[in-house]
Amino acid sequence: MNTLFPFQINILEIIFKGIIIGICASAPMGPVGILCVHRTQRKGRWYGFVTGVGAAISDFIYALITGIGISFILDFINNPAYKFYIQLAGGIMLMAFGLYSFFNNPLKNAKDKGQQNRGSLAHNGITGFLITASNPLIILLFMALYAQFAFVITDHPWLMALGYVSILFGALLWWYGLTWLIDTIRNKFDETGVIIINRIIGSVVVIFSLIALMGTLFNIYLIPEY
């Protein structure tokens, strides 16, 4: 049996999973998302994008912390007696997160400080990093995503390194796309647009979590083993 082909498939799979996880972790419109939108509208696209870059680097660090922590208990996670309940809990956490995103008004507690002064690109990126780093609860979201995607593979550390880089790429892809969209429709995008985006994101996460829960409960799909 040729082992090269499955290995190539694993590389493509871990890259795809990483990109999706990076997008899912970045997409909800929290404080840094609102700041990114405001800076794109008032300062220009690249000021908004570097804010997202700072947030993406913070998410990347939390993704590493989560992955390293999970790797120490991977034998427990992969135990068939517990795996079902872990994936079930991950699906429920994703659904709760999606519902929160749908019903939450991200503008309610948003503070728009320092928007009249552009500042340097580095300053905008650093503030994006610090705002995101101040919310360690993102680890819970990474745990839920890792559980659903069976992301952590301890036997291939360099493959996992590629996966973490893919998470960073997915996050950057989201911020690049968001700032492009806001810049393109700058004159038409208002606070209602932020709420609509958040509700779309929340709906997508809820639908995905329902599919994942159905798959877990009725064994519709099998999580690939490595």
PyMOL CGO cylinders between C-alpha atoms (Angstrom):
from pymol import cmd
from pymol.cgo import CYLINDER

trace = [
    CYLINDER, 0.00, 0.00, 0.00, 1.32, 3.40, -0.95, 0.3, 1, 1, 1, 1, 1, 1,
    CYLINDER, 1.32, 3.40, -0.95, 1.37, 5.59, 2.15, 0.3, 1, 1, 1, 1, 1, 1,
    CYLINDER, 1.37, 5.59, 2.15, 2.36, 8.71, 0.25, 0.3, 1, 1, 1, 1, 1, 1,
    CYLINDER, 2.36, 8.71, 0.25, -1.10, 9.48, -1.11, 0.3, 1, 1, 1, 1, 1, 1,
    CYLINDER, -1.10, 9.48, -1.11, -2.93, 9.43, 2.26, 0.3, 1, 1, 1, 1, 1, 1,
    CYLINDER, -2.93, 9.43, 2.26, -0.17, 11.61, 3.69, 0.3, 1, 1, 1, 1, 1, 1,
    CYLINDER, -0.17, 11.61, 3.69, -0.71, 14.16, 0.93, 0.3, 1, 1, 1, 1, 1, 1,
    CYLINDER, -0.71, 14.16, 0.93, -4.43, 14.08, 1.66, 0.3, 1, 1, 1, 1, 1, 1,
    CYLINDER, -4.43, 14.08, 1.66, -3.68, 14.72, 5.35, 0.3, 1, 1, 1, 1, 1, 1,
    CYLINDER, -3.68, 14.72, 5.35, -1.67, 17.82, 4.45, 0.3, 1, 1, 1, 1, 1, 1,
    CYLINDER, -1.67, 17.82, 4.45, -4.49, 19.27, 2.36, 0.3, 1, 1, 1, 1, 1, 1,
    CYLINDER, -4.49, 19.27, 2.36, -7.01, 18.35, 5.04, 0.3, 1, 1, 1, 1, 1, 1,
    CYLINDER, -7.01, 18.35, 5.04, -5.10, 19.99, 7.89, 0.3, 1, 1, 1, 1, 1, 1,
    CYLINDER, -5.10, 19.99, 7.89, -4.61, 23.15, 5.79, 0.3, 1, 1, 1, 1, 1, 1,
    CYLINDER, -4.61, 23.15, 5.79, -8.33, 23.29, 4.97, 0.3, 1, 1, 1, 1, 1, 1,
    CYLINDER, -8.33, 23.29, 4.97, -9.32, 22.70, 8.60, 0.3, 1, 1, 1, 1, 1, 1,
    CYLINDER, -9.32, 22.70, 8.60, -6.89, 25.36, 9.80, 0.3, 1, 1, 1, 1, 1, 1,
    CYLINDER, -6.89, 25.36, 9.80, -8.22, 27.97, 7.38, 0.3, 1, 1, 1, 1, 1, 1,
    CYLINDER, -8.22, 27.97, 7.38, -11.83, 27.26, 8.40, 0.3, 1, 1, 1, 1, 1, 1,
    CYLINDER, -11.83, 27.26, 8.40, -10.94, 27.41, 12.10, 0.3, 1, 1, 1, 1, 1, 1,
    CYLINDER, -10.94, 27.41, 12.10, -9.11, 30.72, 11.57, 0.3, 1, 1, 1, 1, 1, 1,
    CYLINDER, -9.11, 30.72, 11.57, -12.10, 32.24, 9.78, 0.3, 1, 1, 1, 1, 1, 1,
    CYLINDER, -12.10, 32.24, 9.78, -14.58, 30.95, 12.39, 0.3, 1, 1, 1, 1, 1, 1,
    CYLINDER, -14.58, 30.95, 12.39, -12.49, 32.36, 15.24, 0.3, 1, 1, 1, 1, 1, 1,
    CYLINDER, -12.49, 32.36, 15.24, -12.16, 35.80, 13.61, 0.3, 1, 1, 1, 1, 1, 1,
    CYLINDER, -12.16, 35.80, 13.61, -15.57, 36.29, 12.04, 0.3, 1, 1, 1, 1, 1, 1,
    CYLINDER, -15.57, 36.29, 12.04, -17.80, 37.22, 15.03, 0.3, 1, 1, 1, 1, 1, 1,
    CYLINDER, -17.80, 37.22, 15.03, -18.14, 40.97, 15.45, 0.3, 1, 1, 1, 1, 1, 1,
    CYLINDER, -18.14, 40.97, 15.45, -16.66, 41.58, 18.87, 0.3, 1, 1, 1, 1, 1, 1,
    CYLINDER, -16.66, 41.58, 18.87, -14.91, 44.78, 20.01, 0.3, 1, 1, 1, 1, 1, 1,
    CYLINDER, -14.91, 44.78, 20.01, -11.97, 44.31, 17.64, 0.3, 1, 1, 1, 1, 1, 1,
    CYLINDER, -11.97, 44.31, 17.64, -14.33, 43.65, 14.72, 0.3, 1, 1, 1, 1, 1, 1,
    CYLINDER, -14.33, 43.65, 14.72, -16.17, 46.91, 15.38, 0.3, 1, 1, 1, 1, 1, 1,
    CYLINDER, -16.17, 46.91, 15.38, -12.85, 48.73, 15.71, 0.3, 1, 1, 1, 1, 1, 1,
    CYLINDER, -12.85, 48.73, 15.71, -11.67, 47.25, 12.42, 0.3, 1, 1, 1, 1, 1, 1,
    CYLINDER, -11.67, 47.25, 12.42, -14.86, 48.38, 10.65, 0.3, 1, 1, 1, 1, 1, 1,
    CYLINDER, -14.86, 48.38, 10.65, -14.67, 51.90, 12.12, 0.3, 1, 1, 1, 1, 1, 1,
    CYLINDER, -14.67, 51.90, 12.12, -11.02, 52.33, 11.24, 0.3, 1, 1, 1, 1, 1, 1,
    CYLINDER, -11.02, 52.33, 11.24, -11.63, 51.11, 7.70, 0.3, 1, 1, 1, 1, 1, 1,
    CYLINDER, -11.63, 51.11, 7.70, -14.45, 53.64, 7.30, 0.3, 1, 1, 1, 1, 1, 1,
    CYLINDER, -14.45, 53.64, 7.30, -12.71, 56.59, 8.92, 0.3, 1, 1, 1, 1, 1, 1,
    CYLINDER, -12.71, 56.59, 8.92, -8.99, 56.04, 8.38, 0.3, 1, 1, 1, 1, 1, 1,
    CYLINDER, -8.99, 56.04, 8.38, -8.79, 53.82, 5.32, 0.3, 1, 1, 1, 1, 1, 1,
    CYLINDER, -8.79, 53.82, 5.32, -8.68, 50.16, 4.45, 0.3, 1, 1, 1, 1, 1, 1,
    CYLINDER, -8.68, 50.16, 4.45, -5.10, 49.42, 5.48, 0.3, 1, 1, 1, 1, 1, 1,
    CYLINDER, -5.10, 49.42, 5.48, -5.60, 50.90, 8.95, 0.3, 1, 1, 1, 1, 1, 1,
    CYLINDER, -5.60, 50.90, 8.95, -8.53, 48.55, 9.41, 0.3, 1, 1, 1, 1, 1, 1,
    CYLINDER, -8.53, 48.55, 9.41, -6.59, 45.62, 7.98, 0.3, 1, 1, 1, 1, 1, 1,
    CYLINDER, -6.59, 45.62, 7.98, -3.55, 46.02, 10.27, 0.3, 1, 1, 1, 1, 1, 1,
    CYLINDER, -3.55, 46.02, 10.27, -6.00, 46.12, 13.19, 0.3, 1, 1, 1, 1, 1, 1,
    CYLINDER, -6.00, 46.12, 13.19, -7.20, 42.73, 11.98, 0.3, 1, 1, 1, 1, 1, 1,
    CYLINDER, -7.20, 42.73, 11.98, -3.59, 41.55, 11.59, 0.3, 1, 1, 1, 1, 1, 1,
    CYLINDER, -3.59, 41.55, 11.59, -2.98, 42.34, 15.25, 0.3, 1, 1, 1, 1, 1, 1,
    CYLINDER, -2.98, 42.34, 15.25, -6.12, 40.41, 16.19, 0.3, 1, 1, 1, 1, 1, 1,
    CYLINDER, -6.12, 40.41, 16.19, -5.06, 37.48, 13.98, 0.3, 1, 1, 1, 1, 1, 1,
    CYLINDER, -5.06, 37.48, 13.98, -1.66, 37.25, 15.69, 0.3, 1, 1, 1, 1, 1, 1,
    CYLINDER, -1.66, 37.25, 15.69, -3.37, 37.18, 19.09, 0.3, 1, 1, 1, 1, 1, 1,
    CYLINDER, -3.37, 37.18, 19.09, -5.74, 34.45, 17.89, 0.3, 1, 1, 1, 1, 1, 1,
    CYLINDER, -5.74, 34.45, 17.89, -2.74, 32.51, 16.55, 0.3, 1, 1, 1, 1, 1, 1,
    CYLINDER, -2.74, 32.51, 16.55, -1.10, 32.59, 19.98, 0.3, 1, 1, 1, 1, 1, 1,
    CYLINDER, -1.10, 32.59, 19.98, -4.30, 31.40, 21.67, 0.3, 1, 1, 1, 1, 1, 1,
    CYLINDER, -4.30, 31.40, 21.67, -4.66, 28.69, 19.02, 0.3, 1, 1, 1, 1, 1, 1,
    CYLINDER, -4.66, 28.69, 19.02, -1.16, 27.44, 19.89, 0.3, 1, 1, 1, 1, 1, 1,
    CYLINDER, -1.16, 27.44, 19.89, -1.89, 27.52, 23.63, 0.3, 1, 1, 1, 1, 1, 1,
    CYLINDER, -1.89, 27.52, 23.63, -5.12, 25.58, 23.11, 0.3, 1, 1, 1, 1, 1, 1,
    CYLINDER, -5.12, 25.58, 23.11, -3.46, 23.02, 20.85, 0.3, 1, 1, 1, 1, 1, 1,
    CYLINDER, -3.46, 23.02, 20.85, -0.55, 22.45, 23.22, 0.3, 1, 1, 1, 1, 1, 1,
    CYLINDER, -0.55, 22.45, 23.22, -2.94, 22.03, 26.15, 0.3, 1, 1, 1, 1, 1, 1,
    CYLINDER, -2.94, 22.03, 26.15, -5.12, 19.57, 24.26, 0.3, 1, 1, 1, 1, 1, 1,
    CYLINDER, -5.12, 19.57, 24.26, -2.10, 17.55, 23.13, 0.3, 1, 1, 1, 1, 1, 1,
    CYLINDER, -2.10, 17.55, 23.13, -1.38, 16.61, 26.76, 0.3, 1, 1, 1, 1, 1, 1,
    CYLINDER, -1.38, 16.61, 26.76, -4.84, 15.06, 27.15, 0.3, 1, 1, 1, 1, 1, 1,
    CYLINDER, -4.84, 15.06, 27.15, -5.16, 13.64, 23.64, 0.3, 1, 1, 1, 1, 1, 1,
    CYLINDER, -5.16, 13.64, 23.64, -5.22, 10.03, 24.88, 0.3, 1, 1, 1, 1, 1, 1,
    CYLINDER, -5.22, 10.03, 24.88, -8.23, 10.94, 26.98, 0.3, 1, 1, 1, 1, 1, 1,
    CYLINDER, -8.23, 10.94, 26.98, -9.90, 12.78, 24.08, 0.3, 1, 1, 1, 1, 1, 1,
    CYLINDER, -9.90, 12.78, 24.08, -9.37, 9.88, 21.65, 0.3, 1, 1, 1, 1, 1, 1,
    CYLINDER, -9.37, 9.88, 21.65, -10.74, 7.32, 24.09, 0.3, 1, 1, 1, 1, 1, 1,
    CYLINDER, -10.74, 7.32, 24.09, -13.94, 5.99, 22.43, 0.3, 1, 1, 1, 1, 1, 1,
    CYLINDER, -13.94, 5.99, 22.43, -15.67, 6.09, 25.82, 0.3, 1, 1, 1, 1, 1, 1,
    CYLINDER, -15.67, 6.09, 25.82, -15.26, 9.88, 26.02, 0.3, 1, 1, 1, 1, 1, 1,
    CYLINDER, -15.26, 9.88, 26.02, -14.89, 11.02, 22.41, 0.3, 1, 1, 1, 1, 1, 1,
    CYLINDER, -14.89, 11.02, 22.41, -18.65, 11.06, 21.78, 0.3, 1, 1, 1, 1, 1, 1,
    CYLINDER, -18.65, 11.06, 21.78, -19.30, 13.30, 24.79, 0.3, 1, 1, 1, 1, 1, 1,
    CYLINDER, -19.30, 13.30, 24.79, -16.41, 15.63, 23.95, 0.3, 1, 1, 1, 1, 1, 1,
    CYLINDER, -16.41, 15.63, 23.95, -17.66, 16.14, 20.38, 0.3, 1, 1, 1, 1, 1, 1,
    CYLINDER, -17.66, 16.14, 20.38, -21.20, 16.56, 21.70, 0.3, 1, 1, 1, 1, 1, 1,
    CYLINDER, -21.20, 16.56, 21.70, -20.02, 19.23, 24.15, 0.3, 1, 1, 1, 1, 1, 1,
    CYLINDER, -20.02, 19.23, 24.15, -18.07, 20.93, 21.36, 0.3, 1, 1, 1, 1, 1, 1,
    CYLINDER, -18.07, 20.93, 21.36, -21.18, 21.06, 19.16, 0.3, 1, 1, 1, 1, 1, 1,
    CYLINDER, -21.18, 21.06, 19.16, -23.26, 22.51, 22.00, 0.3, 1, 1, 1, 1, 1, 1,
    CYLINDER, -23.26, 22.51, 22.00, -20.59, 25.16, 22.69, 0.3, 1, 1, 1, 1, 1, 1,
    CYLINDER, -20.59, 25.16, 22.69, -20.55, 26.11, 19.01, 0.3, 1, 1, 1, 1, 1, 1,
    CYLINDER, -20.55, 26.11, 19.01, -24.34, 26.41, 18.97, 0.3, 1, 1, 1, 1, 1, 1,
    CYLINDER, -24.34, 26.41, 18.97, -24.30, 28.61, 22.08, 0.3, 1, 1, 1, 1, 1, 1,
    CYLINDER, -24.30, 28.61, 22.08, -21.61, 30.76, 20.49, 0.3, 1, 1, 1, 1, 1, 1,
    CYLINDER, -21.61, 30.76, 20.49, -23.64, 31.07, 17.27, 0.3, 1, 1, 1, 1, 1, 1,
    CYLINDER, -23.64, 31.07, 17.27, -26.80, 32.03, 19.16, 0.3, 1, 1, 1, 1, 1, 1,
    CYLINDER, -26.80, 32.03, 19.16, -24.85, 34.60, 21.15, 0.3, 1, 1, 1, 1, 1, 1,
    CYLINDER, -24.85, 34.60, 21.15, -23.46, 36.10, 17.94, 0.3, 1, 1, 1, 1, 1, 1,
    CYLINDER, -23.46, 36.10, 17.94, -26.93, 36.22, 16.38, 0.3, 1, 1, 1, 1, 1, 1,
    CYLINDER, -26.93, 36.22, 16.38, -28.68, 37.96, 19.28, 0.3, 1, 1, 1, 1, 1, 1,
    CYLINDER, -28.68, 37.96, 19.28, -25.79, 40.08, 20.52, 0.3, 1, 1, 1, 1, 1, 1,
    CYLINDER, -25.79, 40.08, 20.52, -25.62, 43.74, 19.53, 0.3, 1, 1, 1, 1, 1, 1,
    CYLINDER, -25.62, 43.74, 19.53, -21.88, 44.30, 19.05, 0.3, 1, 1, 1, 1, 1, 1,
    CYLINDER, -21.88, 44.30, 19.05, -22.36, 48.07, 18.96, 0.3, 1, 1, 1, 1, 1, 1,
    CYLINDER, -22.36, 48.07, 18.96, -23.98, 48.27, 22.38, 0.3, 1, 1, 1, 1, 1, 1,
    CYLINDER, -23.98, 48.27, 22.38, -20.77, 48.45, 24.38, 0.3, 1, 1, 1, 1, 1, 1,
    CYLINDER, -20.77, 48.45, 24.38, -18.41, 49.47, 21.62, 0.3, 1, 1, 1, 1, 1, 1,
    CYLINDER, -18.41, 49.47, 21.62, -16.22, 52.44, 22.45, 0.3, 1, 1, 1, 1, 1, 1,
    CYLINDER, -16.22, 52.44, 22.45, -14.93, 54.56, 19.63, 0.3, 1, 1, 1, 1, 1, 1,
    CYLINDER, -14.93, 54.56, 19.63, -11.76, 56.11, 20.98, 0.3, 1, 1, 1, 1, 1, 1,
    CYLINDER, -11.76, 56.11, 20.98, -8.99, 57.84, 19.17, 0.3, 1, 1, 1, 1, 1, 1,
    CYLINDER, -8.99, 57.84, 19.17, -10.60, 57.64, 15.74, 0.3, 1, 1, 1, 1, 1, 1,
    CYLINDER, -10.60, 57.64, 15.74, -9.89, 61.22, 14.75, 0.3, 1, 1, 1, 1, 1, 1,
    CYLINDER, -9.89, 61.22, 14.75, -6.14, 60.65, 14.97, 0.3, 1, 1, 1, 1, 1, 1,
    CYLINDER, -6.14, 60.65, 14.97, -4.96, 58.04, 12.46, 0.3, 1, 1, 1, 1, 1, 1,
    CYLINDER, -4.96, 58.04, 12.46, -1.82, 57.09, 14.31, 0.3, 1, 1, 1, 1, 1, 1,
    CYLINDER, -1.82, 57.09, 14.31, 0.75, 54.79, 12.75, 0.3, 1, 1, 1, 1, 1, 1,
    CYLINDER, 0.75, 54.79, 12.75, -0.04, 51.44, 11.15, 0.3, 1, 1, 1, 1, 1, 1,
    CYLINDER, -0.04, 51.44, 11.15, 2.01, 49.78, 13.91, 0.3, 1, 1, 1, 1, 1, 1,
    CYLINDER, 2.01, 49.78, 13.91, -0.08, 51.52, 16.59, 0.3, 1, 1, 1, 1, 1, 1,
    CYLINDER, -0.08, 51.52, 16.59, -3.31, 50.34, 14.96, 0.3, 1, 1, 1, 1, 1, 1,
    CYLINDER, -3.31, 50.34, 14.96, -2.00, 46.77, 14.75, 0.3, 1, 1, 1, 1, 1, 1,
    CYLINDER, -2.00, 46.77, 14.75, -0.82, 46.74, 18.36, 0.3, 1, 1, 1, 1, 1, 1,
    CYLINDER, -0.82, 46.74, 18.36, -4.16, 47.97, 19.67, 0.3, 1, 1, 1, 1, 1, 1,
    CYLINDER, -4.16, 47.97, 19.67, -5.93, 45.26, 17.66, 0.3, 1, 1, 1, 1, 1, 1,
    CYLINDER, -5.93, 45.26, 17.66, -3.61, 42.68, 19.22, 0.3, 1, 1, 1, 1, 1, 1,
    CYLINDER, -3.61, 42.68, 19.22, -4.10, 43.96, 22.78, 0.3, 1, 1, 1, 1, 1, 1,
    CYLINDER, -4.10, 43.96, 22.78, -7.90, 44.11, 22.51, 0.3, 1, 1, 1, 1, 1, 1,
    CYLINDER, -7.90, 44.11, 22.51, -8.06, 40.52, 21.25, 0.3, 1, 1, 1, 1, 1, 1,
    CYLINDER, -8.06, 40.52, 21.25, -5.47, 39.27, 23.74, 0.3, 1, 1, 1, 1, 1, 1,
    CYLINDER, -5.47, 39.27, 23.74, -7.57, 40.69, 26.59, 0.3, 1, 1, 1, 1, 1, 1,
    CYLINDER, -7.57, 40.69, 26.59, -10.25, 38.06, 25.89, 0.3, 1, 1, 1, 1, 1, 1,
    CYLINDER, -10.25, 38.06, 25.89, -8.83, 34.62, 26.82, 0.3, 1, 1, 1, 1, 1, 1,
    CYLINDER, -8.83, 34.62, 26.82, -12.32, 33.10, 26.49, 0.3, 1, 1, 1, 1, 1, 1,
    CYLINDER, -12.32, 33.10, 26.49, -11.44, 32.63, 22.80, 0.3, 1, 1, 1, 1, 1, 1,
    CYLINDER, -11.44, 32.63, 22.80, -9.73, 29.45, 24.04, 0.3, 1, 1, 1, 1, 1, 1,
    CYLINDER, -9.73, 29.45, 24.04, -13.18, 27.92, 24.62, 0.3, 1, 1, 1, 1, 1, 1,
    CYLINDER, -13.18, 27.92, 24.62, -14.08, 28.59, 20.99, 0.3, 1, 1, 1, 1, 1, 1,
    CYLINDER, -14.08, 28.59, 20.99, -10.82, 27.01, 19.80, 0.3, 1, 1, 1, 1, 1, 1,
    CYLINDER, -10.82, 27.01, 19.80, -11.50, 23.97, 22.00, 0.3, 1, 1, 1, 1, 1, 1,
    CYLINDER, -11.50, 23.97, 22.00, -14.95, 23.54, 20.45, 0.3, 1, 1, 1, 1, 1, 1,
    CYLINDER, -14.95, 23.54, 20.45, -13.58, 23.93, 16.91, 0.3, 1, 1, 1, 1, 1, 1,
    CYLINDER, -13.58, 23.93, 16.91, -10.69, 21.53, 17.55, 0.3, 1, 1, 1, 1, 1, 1,
    CYLINDER, -10.69, 21.53, 17.55, -13.13, 18.94, 18.91, 0.3, 1, 1, 1, 1, 1, 1,
    CYLINDER, -13.13, 18.94, 18.91, -15.41, 19.16, 15.89, 0.3, 1, 1, 1, 1, 1, 1,
    CYLINDER, -15.41, 19.16, 15.89, -12.63, 19.12, 13.31, 0.3, 1, 1, 1, 1, 1, 1,
    CYLINDER, -12.63, 19.12, 13.31, -10.42, 16.56, 15.12, 0.3, 1, 1, 1, 1, 1, 1,
    CYLINDER, -10.42, 16.56, 15.12, -7.65, 19.06, 14.51, 0.3, 1, 1, 1, 1, 1, 1,
    CYLINDER, -7.65, 19.06, 14.51, -4.88, 18.10, 16.95, 0.3, 1, 1, 1, 1, 1, 1,
    CYLINDER, -4.88, 18.10, 16.95, -2.46, 15.41, 15.69, 0.3, 1, 1, 1, 1, 1, 1,
    CYLINDER, -2.46, 15.41, 15.69, 0.38, 14.81, 18.16, 0.3, 1, 1, 1, 1, 1, 1,
    CYLINDER, 0.38, 14.81, 18.16, 2.27, 12.27, 16.03, 0.3, 1, 1, 1, 1, 1, 1,
    CYLINDER, 2.27, 12.27, 16.03, 3.10, 14.83, 13.32, 0.3, 1, 1, 1, 1, 1, 1,
    CYLINDER, 3.10, 14.83, 13.32, 4.36, 18.05, 14.98, 0.3, 1, 1, 1, 1, 1, 1,
    CYLINDER, 4.36, 18.05, 14.98, 5.47, 19.69, 11.73, 0.3, 1, 1, 1, 1, 1, 1,
    CYLINDER, 5.47, 19.69, 11.73, 2.05, 18.90, 10.22, 0.3, 1, 1, 1, 1, 1, 1,
    CYLINDER, 2.05, 18.90, 10.22, 0.43, 20.58, 13.22, 0.3, 1, 1, 1, 1, 1, 1,
    CYLINDER, 0.43, 20.58, 13.22, 2.74, 23.56, 12.71, 0.3, 1, 1, 1, 1, 1, 1,
    CYLINDER, 2.74, 23.56, 12.71, 1.36, 23.81, 9.18, 0.3, 1, 1, 1, 1, 1, 1,
    CYLINDER, 1.36, 23.81, 9.18, -2.15, 23.63, 10.62, 0.3, 1, 1, 1, 1, 1, 1,
    CYLINDER, -2.15, 23.63, 10.62, -1.50, 26.50, 13.02, 0.3, 1, 1, 1, 1, 1, 1,
    CYLINDER, -1.50, 26.50, 13.02, -0.04, 28.60, 10.20, 0.3, 1, 1, 1, 1, 1, 1,
    CYLINDER, -0.04, 28.60, 10.20, -3.23, 27.81, 8.25, 0.3, 1, 1, 1, 1, 1, 1,
    CYLINDER, -3.23, 27.81, 8.25, -5.28, 29.16, 11.17, 0.3, 1, 1, 1, 1, 1, 1,
    CYLINDER, -5.28, 29.16, 11.17, -3.33, 32.40, 10.96, 0.3, 1, 1, 1, 1, 1, 1,
    CYLINDER, -3.33, 32.40, 10.96, -3.83, 32.49, 7.20, 0.3, 1, 1, 1, 1, 1, 1,
    CYLINDER, -3.83, 32.49, 7.20, -7.58, 31.92, 7.61, 0.3, 1, 1, 1, 1, 1, 1,
    CYLINDER, -7.58, 31.92, 7.61, -7.80, 34.77, 10.10, 0.3, 1, 1, 1, 1, 1, 1,
    CYLINDER, -7.80, 34.77, 10.10, -5.85, 37.12, 7.82, 0.3, 1, 1, 1, 1, 1, 1,
    CYLINDER, -5.85, 37.12, 7.82, -8.06, 36.05, 4.91, 0.3, 1, 1, 1, 1, 1, 1,
    CYLINDER, -8.06, 36.05, 4.91, -11.14, 37.05, 6.89, 0.3, 1, 1, 1, 1, 1, 1,
    CYLINDER, -11.14, 37.05, 6.89, -9.78, 40.48, 7.86, 0.3, 1, 1, 1, 1, 1, 1,
    CYLINDER, -9.78, 40.48, 7.86, -8.57, 41.14, 4.33, 0.3, 1, 1, 1, 1, 1, 1,
    CYLINDER, -8.57, 41.14, 4.33, -11.97, 40.26, 2.88, 0.3, 1, 1, 1, 1, 1, 1,
    CYLINDER, -11.97, 40.26, 2.88, -13.89, 42.22, 5.52, 0.3, 1, 1, 1, 1, 1, 1,
    CYLINDER, -13.89, 42.22, 5.52, -11.86, 45.40, 5.06, 0.3, 1, 1, 1, 1, 1, 1,
    CYLINDER, -11.86, 45.40, 5.06, -12.15, 45.06, 1.27, 0.3, 1, 1, 1, 1, 1, 1,
    CYLINDER, -12.15, 45.06, 1.27, -15.94, 44.78, 1.57, 0.3, 1, 1, 1, 1, 1, 1,
    CYLINDER, -15.94, 44.78, 1.57, -16.26, 47.72, 3.99, 0.3, 1, 1, 1, 1, 1, 1,
    CYLINDER, -16.26, 47.72, 3.99, -13.97, 49.87, 1.85, 0.3, 1, 1, 1, 1, 1, 1,
    CYLINDER, -13.97, 49.87, 1.85, -15.92, 48.98, -1.31, 0.3, 1, 1, 1, 1, 1, 1,
    CYLINDER, -15.92, 48.98, -1.31, -19.31, 49.89, 0.17, 0.3, 1, 1, 1, 1, 1, 1,
    CYLINDER, -19.31, 49.89, 0.17, -17.98, 52.54, 2.56, 0.3, 1, 1, 1, 1, 1, 1,
    CYLINDER, -17.98, 52.54, 2.56, -20.76, 55.05, 1.85, 0.3, 1, 1, 1, 1, 1, 1,
    CYLINDER, -20.76, 55.05, 1.85, -23.51, 52.45, 2.16, 0.3, 1, 1, 1, 1, 1, 1,
    CYLINDER, -23.51, 52.45, 2.16, -22.27, 50.55, 5.21, 0.3, 1, 1, 1, 1, 1, 1,
    CYLINDER, -22.27, 50.55, 5.21, -23.64, 51.73, 8.55, 0.3, 1, 1, 1, 1, 1, 1,
    CYLINDER, -23.64, 51.73, 8.55, -24.23, 50.30, 12.02, 0.3, 1, 1, 1, 1, 1, 1,
    CYLINDER, -24.23, 50.30, 12.02, -27.11, 48.20, 10.72, 0.3, 1, 1, 1, 1, 1, 1,
    CYLINDER, -27.11, 48.20, 10.72, -24.68, 46.50, 8.37, 0.3, 1, 1, 1, 1, 1, 1,
    CYLINDER, -24.68, 46.50, 8.37, -22.54, 45.41, 11.33, 0.3, 1, 1, 1, 1, 1, 1,
    CYLINDER, -22.54, 45.41, 11.33, -25.56, 43.82, 13.02, 0.3, 1, 1, 1, 1, 1, 1,
    CYLINDER, -25.56, 43.82, 13.02, -26.58, 42.08, 9.78, 0.3, 1, 1, 1, 1, 1, 1,
    CYLINDER, -26.58, 42.08, 9.78, -23.07, 40.62, 9.33, 0.3, 1, 1, 1, 1, 1, 1,
    CYLINDER, -23.07, 40.62, 9.33, -23.09, 39.39, 12.93, 0.3, 1, 1, 1, 1, 1, 1,
    CYLINDER, -23.09, 39.39, 12.93, -26.47, 37.71, 12.45, 0.3, 1, 1, 1, 1, 1, 1,
    CYLINDER, -26.47, 37.71, 12.45, -25.33, 36.04, 9.24, 0.3, 1, 1, 1, 1, 1, 1,
    CYLINDER, -25.33, 36.04, 9.24, -22.23, 34.75, 11.03, 0.3, 1, 1, 1, 1, 1, 1,
    CYLINDER, -22.23, 34.75, 11.03, -24.33, 33.54, 13.97, 0.3, 1, 1, 1, 1, 1, 1,
    CYLINDER, -24.33, 33.54, 13.97, -26.75, 31.75, 11.63, 0.3, 1, 1, 1, 1, 1, 1,
    CYLINDER, -26.75, 31.75, 11.63, -23.91, 29.99, 9.79, 0.3, 1, 1, 1, 1, 1, 1,
    CYLINDER, -23.91, 29.99, 9.79, -22.34, 28.84, 13.07, 0.3, 1, 1, 1, 1, 1, 1,
    CYLINDER, -22.34, 28.84, 13.07, -25.70, 27.58, 14.40, 0.3, 1, 1, 1, 1, 1, 1,
    CYLINDER, -25.70, 27.58, 14.40, -26.37, 25.65, 11.17, 0.3, 1, 1, 1, 1, 1, 1,
    CYLINDER, -26.37, 25.65, 11.17, -22.89, 24.13, 11.25, 0.3, 1, 1, 1, 1, 1, 1,
    CYLINDER, -22.89, 24.13, 11.25, -23.26, 23.17, 14.92, 0.3, 1, 1, 1, 1, 1, 1,
    CYLINDER, -23.26, 23.17, 14.92, -26.61, 21.50, 14.20, 0.3, 1, 1, 1, 1, 1, 1,
    CYLINDER, -26.61, 21.50, 14.20, -25.04, 19.47, 11.40, 0.3, 1, 1, 1, 1, 1, 1,
    CYLINDER, -25.04, 19.47, 11.40, -22.15, 18.52, 13.68, 0.3, 1, 1, 1, 1, 1, 1,
    CYLINDER, -22.15, 18.52, 13.68, -24.50, 17.55, 16.51, 0.3, 1, 1, 1, 1, 1, 1,
    CYLINDER, -24.50, 17.55, 16.51, -26.65, 15.43, 14.20, 0.3, 1, 1, 1, 1, 1, 1,
    CYLINDER, -26.65, 15.43, 14.20, -23.54, 13.73, 12.87, 0.3, 1, 1, 1, 1, 1, 1,
    CYLINDER, -23.54, 13.73, 12.87, -22.32, 13.04, 16.40, 0.3, 1, 1, 1, 1, 1, 1,
    CYLINDER, -22.32, 13.04, 16.40, -25.67, 11.81, 17.75, 0.3, 1, 1, 1, 1, 1, 1,
    CYLINDER, -25.67, 11.81, 17.75, -26.56, 9.56, 14.83, 0.3, 1, 1, 1, 1, 1, 1,
    CYLINDER, -26.56, 9.56, 14.83, -23.04, 8.68, 13.66, 0.3, 1, 1, 1, 1, 1, 1,
    CYLINDER, -23.04, 8.68, 13.66, -23.79, 10.10, 10.19, 0.3, 1, 1, 1, 1, 1, 1,
    CYLINDER, -23.79, 10.10, 10.19, -20.13, 10.81, 9.61, 0.3, 1, 1, 1, 1, 1, 1,
    CYLINDER, -20.13, 10.81, 9.61, -16.89, 9.51, 11.02, 0.3, 1, 1, 1, 1, 1, 1,
    CYLINDER, -16.89, 9.51, 11.02, -14.12, 11.82, 12.15, 0.3, 1, 1, 1, 1, 1, 1,
    CYLINDER, -14.12, 11.82, 12.15, -10.92, 10.74, 10.32, 0.3, 1, 1, 1, 1, 1, 1,
    CYLINDER, -10.92, 10.74, 10.32, -8.35, 8.99, 12.46, 0.3, 1, 1, 1, 1, 1, 1,
    CYLINDER, -8.35, 8.99, 12.46, -4.62, 9.58, 12.05, 0.3, 1, 1, 1, 1, 1, 1,
]
cmd.load_cgo(trace, "trace")
